[in-house]
Amino acid sequence: MTEIAELQNQIETAIKDLEKNRKKAAKTVAFLKKKINDLELSINDESCAKTDAGMERLNSAIERLDRFVDSVILENARVISECERLERECRALAFECARLESLKTLCQEFEQLAKDLLCYSLGHIRLKEREVKGSA
């Protein structure tokens, strides 16, 4: 296999992996956000007393989301590094690959997902801090 063919293969593999990871991340975050929102609603519902078990389930879901956000951020850093490596290799071989642009677009979309998740997670932390200060 020539260097260019190998590089094309690596780009295609990176695209497939990133698309798969992005879809999985979107599904996971949707599930966790819904679970957290549902738990918060049930805890805040006047007919539902704030129980230790309810708060424990909520805190557990929030911790899962935080760990997931951390994993997406780490994956994003790996993806950016891989994209940059492939781009350097294309330049070194004077190879213009249209699929590299597709990969770069996917990298930007994944990076935006990571940023959005981080903002959501930080917003949740600030909300919790306000609740703790308000109850003190």
DSSP file (Angstrom, degrees, kcal/mol; ACC not computed):
  #  RESIDUE AA STRUCTURE BP1 BP2  ACC     N-H-->O    O-->H-N    N-H-->O    O-->H-N    TCO  KAPPA ALPHA  PHI   PSI    X-CA   Y-CA   Z-CA
    1    1 A M              0   0    0      0, 0.0     2,-0.0     0, 0.0     0, 0.0   0.000 360.0 360.0 360.0 133.1    0.0    0.0    0.0
    2    2 A T     >  -     0   0    0      1,-0.1     4,-2.5     4,-0.0     5,-0.2  -0.261 360.0-108.8 -73.2 164.3    1.4    3.4   -0.9
    3    3 A E  H  > S+     0   0    0      1,-0.2     4,-2.4     2,-0.2     5,-0.1   0.897 120.1  49.3 -60.4 -40.9    1.9    6.1    1.6
    4    4 A I  H  > S+     0   0    0      2,-0.2     4,-2.7     1,-0.2    -1,-0.2   0.913 111.0  48.9 -67.6 -42.0   -1.0    8.1    0.2
    5    5 A A  H  > S+     0   0    0      2,-0.2     4,-2.2     1,-0.2    -2,-0.2   0.905 112.5  48.8 -63.7 -40.1   -3.3    5.1    0.1
    6    6 A E  H  X S+     0   0    0     -4,-2.5     4,-2.3     2,-0.2    -2,-0.2   0.905 111.4  49.8 -64.9 -41.2   -2.4    4.4    3.8
    7    7 A L  H  X S+     0   0    0     -4,-2.4     4,-2.3     2,-0.2    -2,-0.2   0.907 109.8  50.5 -64.5 -42.6   -3.0    8.0    4.7
    8    8 A Q  H  X S+     0   0    0     -4,-2.7     4,-2.5     1,-0.2    -1,-0.2   0.908 110.1  50.9 -60.1 -41.9   -6.4    8.0    2.9
    9    9 A N  H  X S+     0   0    0     -4,-2.2     4,-2.4     1,-0.2    -2,-0.2   0.905 109.5  49.8 -62.5 -42.8   -7.3    4.8    4.9
   10   10 A Q  H  X S+     0   0    0     -4,-2.3     4,-2.5     2,-0.2    -1,-0.2   0.892 110.9  49.9 -64.0 -39.7   -6.3    6.5    8.2
   11   11 A I  H  X S+     0   0    0     -4,-2.3     4,-2.4     2,-0.2    -2,-0.2   0.930 111.4  48.2 -65.0 -45.4   -8.4    9.5    7.4
   12   12 A E  H  X S+     0   0    0     -4,-2.5     4,-2.5     2,-0.2    -2,-0.2   0.907 112.5  48.9 -61.7 -42.0  -11.4    7.3    6.5
   13   13 A T  H  X S+     0   0    0     -4,-2.4     4,-2.7     1,-0.2     5,-0.2   0.913 110.6  50.6 -63.9 -42.5  -11.0    5.3    9.7
   14   14 A A  H  X S+     0   0    0     -4,-2.5     4,-2.4     2,-0.2    -2,-0.2   0.897 110.5  49.9 -62.4 -40.2  -10.7    8.6   11.8
   15   15 A I  H  X S+     0   0    0     -4,-2.4     4,-2.7     2,-0.2     5,-0.2   0.946 112.3  46.4 -63.5 -48.4  -13.9    9.9   10.2
   16   16 A K  H  X S+     0   0    0     -4,-2.5     4,-2.2     1,-0.2    -2,-0.2   0.922 114.4  47.6 -60.8 -44.8  -15.8    6.7   10.9
   17   17 A D  H  X S+     0   0    0     -4,-2.7     4,-2.6     1,-0.2    -1,-0.2   0.910 113.3  47.9 -63.4 -42.5  -14.5    6.5   14.5
   18   18 A L  H  X S+     0   0    0     -4,-2.4     4,-2.6    -5,-0.2    -2,-0.2   0.904 110.9  50.3 -67.8 -41.4  -15.3   10.2   15.2
   19   19 A E  H  X S+     0   0    0     -4,-2.7     4,-2.2     2,-0.2    -1,-0.2   0.919 112.9  47.5 -61.0 -42.7  -18.8    9.9   13.7
   20   20 A K  H  X S+     0   0    0     -4,-2.2     4,-2.3    -5,-0.2    -2,-0.2   0.923 113.7  46.9 -63.8 -45.2  -19.5    6.9   15.9
   21   21 A N  H  X S+     0   0    0     -4,-2.6     4,-2.6     1,-0.2    -2,-0.2   0.874 111.3  51.5 -65.4 -37.9  -18.1    8.6   19.0
   22   22 A R  H  X S+     0   0    0     -4,-2.6     4,-2.4     2,-0.2    -1,-0.2   0.918 111.4  46.6 -67.0 -43.2  -20.1   11.8   18.3
   23   23 A K  H  X S+     0   0    0     -4,-2.2     4,-2.3     2,-0.2    -2,-0.2   0.920 114.0  48.3 -63.8 -43.6  -23.4    9.8   18.0
   24   24 A K  H  X S+     0   0    0     -4,-2.3     4,-2.6     1,-0.2    -2,-0.2   0.915 112.0  49.6 -62.9 -43.1  -22.6    7.8   21.1
   25   25 A A  H  X S+     0   0    0     -4,-2.6     4,-2.8     1,-0.2     5,-0.3   0.912 109.9  50.6 -62.8 -43.2  -21.8   11.0   23.0
   26   26 A A  H  X S+     0   0    0     -4,-2.4     4,-2.0     1,-0.2    -1,-0.2   0.913 112.9  45.9 -62.7 -42.8  -25.0   12.7   21.9
   27   27 A K  H  X S+     0   0    0     -4,-2.3     4,-2.2     2,-0.2    -2,-0.2   0.923 114.0  48.8 -65.1 -44.0  -27.1    9.8   23.0
   28   28 A T  H  X S+     0   0    0     -4,-2.6     4,-2.6     1,-0.2     5,-0.2   0.927 112.7  46.3 -63.8 -45.8  -25.3    9.5   26.3
   29   29 A V  H  X S+     0   0    0     -4,-2.8     4,-2.8     1,-0.2     5,-0.3   0.890 110.9  52.8 -67.1 -36.9  -25.6   13.1   27.1
   30   30 A A  H  X S+     0   0    0     -4,-2.0     4,-2.1    -5,-0.3    -1,-0.2   0.926 111.7  46.8 -61.7 -43.5  -29.3   13.2   26.1
   31   31 A F  H  X S+     0   0    0     -4,-2.2     4,-2.4     2,-0.2    -2,-0.2   0.939 115.1  45.1 -62.7 -48.3  -30.0   10.3   28.5
   32   32 A L  H  X S+     0   0    0     -4,-2.6     4,-2.7     1,-0.2     5,-0.2   0.899 112.8  50.0 -66.8 -40.9  -28.0   11.8   31.4
   33   33 A K  H  X S+     0   0    0     -4,-2.8     4,-2.8     2,-0.2    -1,-0.2   0.917 112.3  48.0 -63.8 -42.2  -29.6   15.2   31.0
   34   34 A K  H  X S+     0   0    0     -4,-2.1     4,-2.8    -5,-0.3     5,-0.2   0.926 112.4  49.1 -63.4 -43.9  -33.1   13.8   30.9
   35   35 A K  H  X S+     0   0    0     -4,-2.4     4,-2.4     2,-0.2    -2,-0.2   0.926 113.5  46.2 -61.8 -44.9  -32.4   11.7   33.9
   36   36 A I  H  X S+     0   0    0     -4,-2.7     4,-2.8     2,-0.2     5,-0.2   0.934 113.8  48.3 -64.0 -46.5  -31.0   14.6   35.9
   37   37 A N  H  X S+     0   0    0     -4,-2.8     4,-2.5     1,-0.2    -2,-0.2   0.912 112.3  49.0 -61.0 -42.9  -33.8   16.9   34.9
   38   38 A D  H  X S+     0   0    0     -4,-2.8     4,-2.3    -5,-0.2    -1,-0.2   0.916 112.6  47.9 -62.9 -43.0  -36.4   14.3   35.8
   39   39 A L  H  X S+     0   0    0     -4,-2.4     4,-2.2    -5,-0.2    -2,-0.2   0.908 111.6  50.1 -64.9 -41.5  -34.7   13.7   39.2
   40   40 A E  H  X S+     0   0    0     -4,-2.8     4,-2.6     1,-0.2    -2,-0.2   0.913 110.9  49.7 -63.1 -41.9  -34.6   17.4   39.9
   41   41 A L  H  X S+     0   0    0     -4,-2.5     4,-1.3     1,-0.2    -1,-0.2   0.912 111.6  47.8 -62.8 -42.2  -38.2   17.8   39.0
   42   42 A S  H  < S+     0   0    0     -4,-2.3    -1,-0.2     1,-0.2    -2,-0.2   0.864 114.3  46.6 -69.4 -33.7  -39.2   15.0   41.3
   43   43 A I  H  < S+     0   0    0     -4,-2.2    -2,-0.2     1,-0.2    -1,-0.2   0.893 115.6  45.1 -72.9 -39.3  -37.1   16.4   44.1
   44   44 A N  H  < S+     0   0    0     -4,-2.6    -2,-0.2    -5,-0.2    -1,-0.2   0.640  86.5 110.8 -79.5 -14.0  -38.4   19.9   43.7
   45   45 A D  S >< S-     0   0    0     -4,-1.3     3,-1.8    -5,-0.2    -3,-0.0  -0.423  70.8-136.9 -62.8 129.4  -42.0   18.8   43.3
   46   46 A E  T 3  S+     0   0    0      1,-0.3    -1,-0.2    -2,-0.2    -4,-0.0   0.799 103.5  56.3 -60.8 -28.7  -43.9   19.9   46.4
   47   47 A S  T 3  S+     0   0    0      1,-0.1     2,-0.6     2,-0.1    -1,-0.3   0.600 100.0  68.7 -79.8  -8.9  -45.6   16.6   46.7
   48   48 A C  S <  S-     0   0    0     -3,-1.8    -1,-0.1    -6,-0.1     2,-0.0  -0.928  81.4-140.6-114.7 112.2  -42.3   14.8   46.8
   49   49 A A        -     0   0    0     -2,-0.6     2,-1.0     1,-0.1     5,-0.1  -0.353  31.0-100.4 -67.3 148.3  -40.3   15.4   50.0
   50   50 A K        -     0   0    0     -6,-0.1     2,-0.3     4,-0.1    -1,-0.1  -0.590  52.0-172.0 -71.2 104.8  -36.5   15.8   49.5
   51   51 A T     >  -     0   0    0     -2,-1.0     4,-2.4     1,-0.1     5,-0.2  -0.667  35.0-124.1-100.3 156.0  -35.3   12.4   50.5
   52   52 A D  H  > S+     0   0    0     -2,-0.3     4,-2.4     1,-0.2     5,-0.2   0.886 114.1  53.3 -61.8 -38.2  -31.8   11.3   51.0
   53   53 A A  H  > S+     0   0    0      2,-0.2     4,-2.3     1,-0.2    -1,-0.2   0.909 109.2  48.2 -65.2 -41.8  -32.3    8.6   48.4
   54   54 A G  H  > S+     0   0    0      2,-0.2     4,-2.2     1,-0.2    -2,-0.2   0.919 113.7  46.3 -64.2 -44.0  -33.6   11.0   45.8
   55   55 A M  H  X S+     0   0    0     -4,-2.4     4,-3.0     1,-0.2     5,-0.2   0.874 110.9  53.6 -66.1 -37.0  -30.7   13.4   46.4
   56   56 A E  H  X S+     0   0    0     -4,-2.4     4,-2.2    -5,-0.2    -2,-0.2   0.911 109.4  47.7 -64.7 -41.9  -28.3   10.4   46.3
   57   57 A R  H  X S+     0   0    0     -4,-2.3     4,-2.3     2,-0.2    -2,-0.2   0.907 113.5  48.6 -64.5 -41.3  -29.7    9.4   42.9
   58   58 A L  H  X S+     0   0    0     -4,-2.2     4,-2.6     2,-0.2    -2,-0.2   0.943 112.1  47.5 -63.9 -48.0  -29.4   12.9   41.6
   59   59 A N  H  X S+     0   0    0     -4,-3.0     4,-2.4     1,-0.2    -1,-0.2   0.879 111.3  52.2 -61.8 -37.2  -25.8   13.4   42.8
   60   60 A S  H  X S+     0   0    0     -4,-2.2     4,-2.2    -5,-0.2    -1,-0.2   0.914 110.3  47.6 -64.0 -43.3  -24.9   10.0   41.3
   61   61 A A  H  X S+     0   0    0     -4,-2.3     4,-2.3     2,-0.2    -2,-0.2   0.897 112.0  50.1 -65.2 -40.2  -26.4   11.1   37.9
   62   62 A I  H  X S+     0   0    0     -4,-2.6     4,-2.7     2,-0.2    -2,-0.2   0.904 109.9  50.6 -64.8 -41.1  -24.6   14.4   38.1
   63   63 A E  H  X S+     0   0    0     -4,-2.4     4,-2.6     2,-0.2    -2,-0.2   0.898 109.2  51.4 -63.3 -39.6  -21.3   12.6   38.9
   64   64 A R  H  X S+     0   0    0     -4,-2.2     4,-2.4     2,-0.2    -2,-0.2   0.919 110.6  48.6 -62.0 -42.5  -21.8   10.3   35.9
   65   65 A L  H  X S+     0   0    0     -4,-2.3     4,-3.0     2,-0.2    -2,-0.2   0.925 110.9  50.4 -62.9 -44.0  -22.4   13.4   33.7
   66   66 A D  H  X S+     0   0    0     -4,-2.7     4,-2.4     2,-0.2    -2,-0.2   0.915 111.8  47.1 -61.4 -43.3  -19.3   15.1   35.0
   67   67 A R  H  X S+     0   0    0     -4,-2.6     4,-2.1     2,-0.2    -1,-0.2   0.899 112.8  50.2 -64.1 -39.3  -17.2   11.9   34.4
   68   68 A F  H  X S+     0   0    0     -4,-2.4     4,-2.4     2,-0.2    -2,-0.2   0.921 109.0  50.8 -64.7 -43.6  -18.7   11.7   30.9
   69   69 A V  H  X S+     0   0    0     -4,-3.0     4,-2.5     1,-0.2    -2,-0.2   0.923 109.7  51.4 -59.2 -44.7  -17.9   15.4   30.2
   70   70 A D  H  X S+     0   0    0     -4,-2.4     4,-2.2     1,-0.2    -1,-0.2   0.904 110.1  48.9 -58.5 -41.9  -14.3   14.7   31.3
   71   71 A S  H  X S+     0   0    0     -4,-2.1     4,-2.5     2,-0.2    -1,-0.2   0.883 110.6  50.2 -68.0 -37.3  -14.0   11.7   29.0
   72   72 A V  H  X S+     0   0    0     -4,-2.4     4,-2.6     2,-0.2    -2,-0.2   0.903 110.0  50.7 -66.5 -40.2  -15.4   13.8   26.0
   73   73 A I  H  X S+     0   0    0     -4,-2.5     4,-1.9     2,-0.2    -2,-0.2   0.918 112.5  46.2 -63.7 -43.3  -12.9   16.6   26.7
   74   74 A L  H  X S+     0   0    0     -4,-2.2     4,-1.9     2,-0.2    -2,-0.2   0.912 113.1  49.4 -64.5 -42.2  -10.1   14.1   26.8
   75   75 A E  H  X S+     0   0    0     -4,-2.5     4,-2.7     1,-0.2    -2,-0.2   0.887 108.0  55.0 -63.5 -38.7  -11.4   12.4   23.6
   76   76 A N  H  X S+     0   0    0     -4,-2.6     4,-2.6     1,-0.2     5,-0.2   0.914 106.7  49.9 -61.0 -43.2  -11.6   15.8   22.0
   77   77 A A  H  X S+     0   0    0     -4,-1.9     4,-2.1     1,-0.2    -1,-0.2   0.903 112.2  48.1 -62.2 -40.6   -8.0   16.5   22.7
   78   78 A R  H  X S+     0   0    0     -4,-1.9     4,-2.4     2,-0.2    -2,-0.2   0.912 111.7  50.0 -65.4 -42.0   -7.0   13.2   21.2
   79   79 A V  H  X S+     0   0    0     -4,-2.7     4,-2.7     2,-0.2    -2,-0.2   0.913 110.2  49.4 -63.9 -44.4   -9.2   13.8   18.1
   80   80 A I  H  X S+     0   0    0     -4,-2.6     4,-2.5     1,-0.2    -1,-0.2   0.921 111.5  49.6 -61.6 -43.6   -7.7   17.2   17.5
   81   81 A S  H  X S+     0   0    0     -4,-2.1     4,-2.2    -5,-0.2    -2,-0.2   0.912 111.9  48.0 -61.4 -43.4   -4.2   15.8   17.8
   82   82 A E  H  X S+     0   0    0     -4,-2.4     4,-2.5     2,-0.2    -2,-0.2   0.906 111.5  50.2 -64.7 -42.5   -5.0   13.0   15.4
   83   83 A C  H  X S+     0   0    0     -4,-2.7     4,-2.3     1,-0.2    -2,-0.2   0.918 111.0  48.8 -62.9 -43.6   -6.5   15.5   12.9
   84   84 A E  H  X S+     0   0    0     -4,-2.5     4,-2.4     2,-0.2    -1,-0.2   0.893 110.5  51.6 -63.3 -39.8   -3.4   17.7   13.1
   85   85 A R  H  X S+     0   0    0     -4,-2.2     4,-2.3     2,-0.2    -2,-0.2   0.933 111.2  46.8 -62.1 -46.4   -1.1   14.7   12.6
   86   86 A L  H  X S+     0   0    0     -4,-2.5     4,-2.2     1,-0.2    -2,-0.2   0.882 111.2  51.9 -64.4 -38.2   -3.0   13.7    9.5
   87   87 A E  H  X S+     0   0    0     -4,-2.3     4,-2.2     2,-0.2    -1,-0.2   0.915 109.6  49.4 -64.7 -42.3   -3.0   17.2    8.1
   88   88 A R  H  X S+     0   0    0     -4,-2.4     4,-2.5     1,-0.2    -2,-0.2   0.905 110.5  50.6 -62.1 -41.2    0.8   17.4    8.6
   89   89 A E  H  X S+     0   0    0     -4,-2.3     4,-1.7     2,-0.2    -1,-0.2   0.892 108.7  51.6 -65.8 -38.7    1.2   14.1    6.8
   90   90 A C  H  <>S+     0   0    0     -4,-2.2     5,-3.1     1,-0.2     4,-0.3   0.928 111.8  47.0 -62.1 -44.2   -0.9   15.3    3.9
   91   91 A R  H ><5S+     0   0    0     -4,-2.2     3,-1.2     1,-0.2    -2,-0.2   0.905 109.1  54.5 -63.5 -41.1    1.2   18.5    3.6
   92   92 A A  H 3<5S+     0   0    0     -4,-2.5    -1,-0.2     1,-0.3    -2,-0.2   0.842 114.2  40.8 -62.6 -33.1    4.4   16.5    3.8
   93   93 A L  T 3<5S-     0   0    0     -4,-1.7    -1,-0.3    -5,-0.2    -2,-0.2   0.378 109.9-122.9 -93.8   3.6    3.2   14.3    0.9
   94   94 A A  T < 5 +     0   0    0     -3,-1.2     2,-0.5    -4,-0.3    -3,-0.2   0.910  61.8 151.8  53.0  44.1    1.8   17.3   -1.0
   95   95 A F      < -     0   0    0     -5,-3.1     2,-0.7    -6,-0.2    -1,-0.2  -0.926  36.9-158.0-112.4 119.6   -1.5   15.4   -1.0
   96   96 A E        -     0   0    0     -2,-0.5     2,-0.6    -3,-0.1     3,-0.1  -0.870  15.1-174.5 -98.1 115.6   -4.8   17.4   -1.0
   97   97 A C    >>  -     0   0    0     -2,-0.7     3,-1.0     1,-0.1     4,-0.8  -0.941  21.6-159.2-117.3 118.2   -7.5   15.2    0.4
   98   98 A A  H >> S+     0   0    0     -2,-0.6     4,-1.2     1,-0.3     3,-0.6   0.838  94.7  61.3 -62.8 -32.4  -11.1   16.3    0.3
   99   99 A R  H 3> S+     0   0    0      1,-0.2     4,-2.2     2,-0.2    -1,-0.3   0.756  92.3  65.9 -68.2 -23.4  -11.9   13.9    3.1
  100  100 A L  H <> S+     0   0    0     -3,-1.0     4,-2.5     1,-0.2    -1,-0.2   0.891  98.9  52.4 -63.5 -37.7   -9.5   15.6    5.3
  101  101 A E  H <X S+     0   0    0     -4,-0.8     4,-2.2    -3,-0.6    -1,-0.2   0.885 107.5  51.9 -64.1 -38.0  -11.8   18.7    5.2
  102  102 A S  H  X S+     0   0    0     -4,-1.2     4,-2.3     2,-0.2    -2,-0.2   0.909 110.2  49.0 -62.5 -41.9  -14.7   16.4    6.3
  103  103 A L  H  X S+     0   0    0     -4,-2.2     4,-2.6     2,-0.2    -2,-0.2   0.912 109.5  51.2 -64.0 -42.9  -12.6   15.2    9.2
  104  104 A K  H  X S+     0   0    0     -4,-2.5     4,-2.1     2,-0.2    -1,-0.2   0.890 109.7  50.4 -63.0 -38.5  -11.7   18.7   10.2
  105  105 A T  H  X S+     0   0    0     -4,-2.2     4,-2.2     2,-0.2    -1,-0.2   0.923 110.9  48.6 -64.0 -44.6  -15.4   19.7   10.1
  106  106 A L  H  X S+     0   0    0     -4,-2.3     4,-2.6     1,-0.2    -2,-0.2   0.890 109.1  53.8 -62.4 -38.8  -16.3   16.7   12.3
  107  107 A C  H  X S+     0   0    0     -4,-2.6     4,-2.5     1,-0.2    -1,-0.2   0.913 108.8  48.9 -61.0 -42.7  -13.4   17.6   14.7
  108  108 A Q  H  X S+     0   0    0     -4,-2.1     4,-2.2     2,-0.2    -2,-0.2   0.893 111.6  49.2 -64.6 -39.9  -14.9   21.1   15.0
  109  109 A E  H  X S+     0   0    0     -4,-2.2     4,-2.0     2,-0.2    -2,-0.2   0.900 112.2  47.7 -65.9 -40.5  -18.4   19.7   15.7
  110  110 A F  H  X S+     0   0    0     -4,-2.6     4,-2.4     2,-0.2    -2,-0.2   0.891 110.5  52.3 -67.5 -39.0  -17.0   17.3   18.3
  111  111 A E  H  X S+     0   0    0     -4,-2.5     4,-2.4     2,-0.2    -2,-0.2   0.900 108.6  50.8 -62.8 -40.1  -15.1   20.2   19.9
  112  112 A Q  H  X S+     0   0    0     -4,-2.2     4,-2.8     2,-0.2    -2,-0.2   0.897 108.3  52.2 -64.9 -39.4  -18.3   22.2   20.0
  113  113 A L  H  X S+     0   0    0     -4,-2.0     4,-2.6     2,-0.2    -2,-0.2   0.928 109.4  49.7 -60.3 -44.8  -20.1   19.3   21.7
  114  114 A A  H  X S+     0   0    0     -4,-2.4     4,-2.3     1,-0.2    -2,-0.2   0.911 112.1  47.9 -60.8 -42.6  -17.3   19.1   24.3
  115  115 A K  H  X S+     0   0    0     -4,-2.4     4,-2.6     2,-0.2    -2,-0.2   0.923 111.8  49.7 -63.8 -44.2  -17.6   22.9   24.9
  116  116 A D  H  X S+     0   0    0     -4,-2.8     4,-2.5     1,-0.2    -2,-0.2   0.910 111.6  48.7 -62.0 -42.3  -21.4   22.7   25.2
  117  117 A L  H  X S+     0   0    0     -4,-2.6     4,-2.7     2,-0.2    -1,-0.2   0.903 110.5  50.7 -64.2 -41.2  -21.1   19.8   27.7
  118  118 A L  H  X S+     0   0    0     -4,-2.3     4,-2.9    -5,-0.2     5,-0.2   0.923 111.0  48.6 -63.5 -43.8  -18.6   21.7   29.7
  119  119 A C  H  X S+     0   0    0     -4,-2.6     4,-2.7     2,-0.2    -2,-0.2   0.916 112.3  48.8 -61.1 -43.7  -20.8   24.7   29.9
  120  120 A Y  H  X S+     0   0    0     -4,-2.5     4,-1.9     2,-0.2    -2,-0.2   0.929 113.2  47.3 -62.0 -45.1  -23.8   22.6   30.9
  121  121 A S  H  X S+     0   0    0     -4,-2.7     4,-2.0     2,-0.2    -2,-0.2   0.920 113.5  47.1 -63.8 -45.0  -21.7   20.9   33.6
  122  122 A L  H  X S+     0   0    0     -4,-2.9     4,-2.4     1,-0.2    -1,-0.2   0.889 110.3  53.6 -64.5 -38.9  -20.4   24.2   34.9
  123  123 A G  H  X S+     0   0    0     -4,-2.7     4,-2.1    -5,-0.2    -1,-0.2   0.877 107.8  50.9 -61.6 -37.5  -23.9   25.7   34.9
  124  124 A H  H  X S+     0   0    0     -4,-1.9     4,-2.3     2,-0.2    -1,-0.2   0.892 108.7  51.0 -66.9 -40.5  -25.1   22.8   36.9
  125  125 A I  H  X S+     0   0    0     -4,-2.0     4,-2.4     2,-0.2    -2,-0.2   0.926 110.8  48.5 -63.8 -44.1  -22.3   23.3   39.5
  126  126 A R  H  X S+     0   0    0     -4,-2.4     4,-2.3     1,-0.2    -2,-0.2   0.888 110.4  51.9 -63.3 -39.1  -23.1   27.0   39.8
  127  127 A L  H  X S+     0   0    0     -4,-2.1     4,-2.1     1,-0.2    -1,-0.2   0.922 110.2  48.2 -62.8 -44.0  -26.8   26.1   40.3
  128  128 A K  H  X S+     0   0    0     -4,-2.3     4,-2.4     1,-0.2    -2,-0.2   0.893 109.7  52.7 -63.9 -40.1  -25.9   23.6   43.0
  129  129 A E  H  X S+     0   0    0     -4,-2.4     4,-2.5     1,-0.2    -1,-0.2   0.910 109.4  49.1 -62.7 -41.3  -23.7   26.2   44.7
  130  130 A R  H  X S+     0   0    0     -4,-2.3     4,-2.6     2,-0.2    -1,-0.2   0.892 110.7  50.7 -63.8 -39.7  -26.6   28.8   44.7
  131  131 A E  H  X S+     0   0    0     -4,-2.1     4,-1.6     2,-0.2    -2,-0.2   0.901 111.4  47.8 -64.5 -40.6  -28.9   26.2   46.2
  132  132 A V  H  X S+     0   0    0     -4,-2.4     4,-0.7     2,-0.2    -2,-0.2   0.922 114.2  45.9 -67.2 -43.7  -26.5   25.4   48.9
  133  133 A K  H >< S+     0   0    0     -4,-2.5     3,-0.6     1,-0.2    -2,-0.2   0.883 111.8  53.0 -65.0 -38.4  -25.9   29.1   49.7
  134  134 A G  H 3< S+     0   0    0     -4,-2.6    -1,-0.2     1,-0.2    -2,-0.2   0.815 110.2  46.6 -67.3 -31.0  -29.6   29.7   49.6
  135  135 A S  H 3<        0   0    0     -4,-1.6    -1,-0.2     1,-0.2    -2,-0.2   0.552 360.0 360.0 -88.4  -8.2  -30.4   26.9   52.1
  136  136 A A    <<        0   0    0     -4,-0.7    -1,-0.2    -3,-0.6    -2,-0.2   0.477 360.0 360.0 -83.2 360.0  -27.6   28.0   54.5
